[in-house]
Amino acid sequence: MSILVTGGAGFIGSSLLRQLKKFEERIVCVDKLSYAASLENVPDDIEFYVVDLADEDSIKQVFEKETIDTVFHLAAESHVDNSIKDCKPFIQSNVIGTVNLLQCALEHEVDRFMHISTDEVFGSISYGSFNEESRYKPRNPYSASKAASDHFVNAYNKTYGLPTIITNCSNNYGPRQFGEKMIPKIINNIMDDIPIPVYGNGQQIRDWIYVEDHCDALIELWNSGRVGERYNIGGECELKNIDLVKKIMNLMGMTTHKIEFVKDRPGHDVRYSTSNEKITTETKWSPTTDITTGLLKTIEYYENHRNNT
């Protein structure tokens, strides 16, 4: 039996591959190798297929060749700015690709379908925290496409009995994240001695989680989560964007580096906050990496891979 990881050449997927290797099971990775992915992220001993999930025939071929027991579905277009410029790739990847994968999983009777999503499907929250009963209120094309994929996963569980678990995670950071995302962009701009762009006034609040903590949660839910349920996964670390920028600058010894406030993003959510009450009550997981430790590890990675990001 094999574990299938989609999007394993990307940021979170490549971290999950490394953490799944401790289990004595065959691991299969599929990825279409978009601009934000790299084959170098995939460990050498992982079976790899170049697959665009929006191409139904290509993913069917993988299921016909491999005996898939578990699916971890992480493949997605994820950059909000890109979705605002052109949402069509997000519909193809996040919606059509997910439905194609669900259908294959159903036809081949997988034992578990782990669907990895985002807390952005809930929109913005002024006070309190999102929980598993929060209403979906996506405010940009990216989060709308992820919300649609969540609904299809839930529909396949309720209609066809596919054993699914949906997770909605807060903002990830860590090694191998593509340079367009906020934290690697800050780090790279500091190293290159160029201005750091900050949307609006920088008062937007995000909950940050180190990527390895997120992957630990996914594995814990794979082993002990309840089928048909959804679980929020948060880092319990809320920071204003401007405070995050200043913290990274301080850790890199660049306290006077130039910050450039730029025009705010359309539909920019003001605050995300994710409650961990359900997952920490039902499982043994909780986040263990504090923001300073996680950022230092992340900075070290980008300093050591400066020419490869």
Stockholm file with secondary structure:
# STOCKHOLM 1.0

chainA/1-309         MSILVTGGAGFIGSSLLRQLKKFEERIVCVDKLSYAASLENVPDDIEFYVVDLADEDSIKQVFEKETIDTVFHLAAESHVDNSIKDCKPFIQSNVIGTVNLLQCALEHEVDRFMHISTDEVFGSISYGSFNEESRYKPRNPYSASKAASDHFVNAYNKTYGLPTIITNCSNNYGPRQFGEKMIPKIINNIMDDIPIPVYGNGQQIRDWIYVEDHCDALIELWNSGRVGERYNIGGECELKNIDLVKKIMNLMGMTTHKIEFVKDRPGHDVRYSTSNEKITTETKWSPTTDITTGLLKTIEYYENHRNNT
#=GR chainA/1-309 SS CEEEEETTTSHHHHHHHHHHTTSSSEEEEEECCCTTCCGGGSCTTSEEEECCTTSHHHHHHHHHHSCEEEEEECCCCCCHHHHHHCCHHHIIIIIIHHHHHHHHHHHTTCSEEEEEEEGGGGCCCSSSCBCTTCCCCCCSHHHHHHHHHHHHHHHHHHHHCCCEEEEEECEEECTTCCTTSHHHHHHHHHHHTCCEEEETTSCCEEEEEEHHHHHHHHHHHHHHCCTTCEEEECCSCEEEHHHHHHHHHHHTTCTTCCEEEECCCTTCCCBCCBCCHHHHHHSSCCCCCCHHHHHHHHHHHHHHTGGGC
#=GC SS_cons         CEEEEETTTSHHHHHHHHHHTTSSSEEEEEECCCTTCCGGGSCTTSEEEECCTTSHHHHHHHHHHSCEEEEEECCCCCCHHHHHHCCHHHIIIIIIHHHHHHHHHHHTTCSEEEEEEEGGGGCCCSSSCBCTTCCCCCCSHHHHHHHHHHHHHHHHHHHHCCCEEEEEECEEECTTCCTTSHHHHHHHHHHHTCCEEEETTSCCEEEEEEHHHHHHHHHHHHHHCCTTCEEEECCSCEEEHHHHHHHHHHHTTCTTCCEEEECCCTTCCCBCCBCCHHHHHHSSCCCCCCHHHHHHHHHHHHHHTGGGC
//
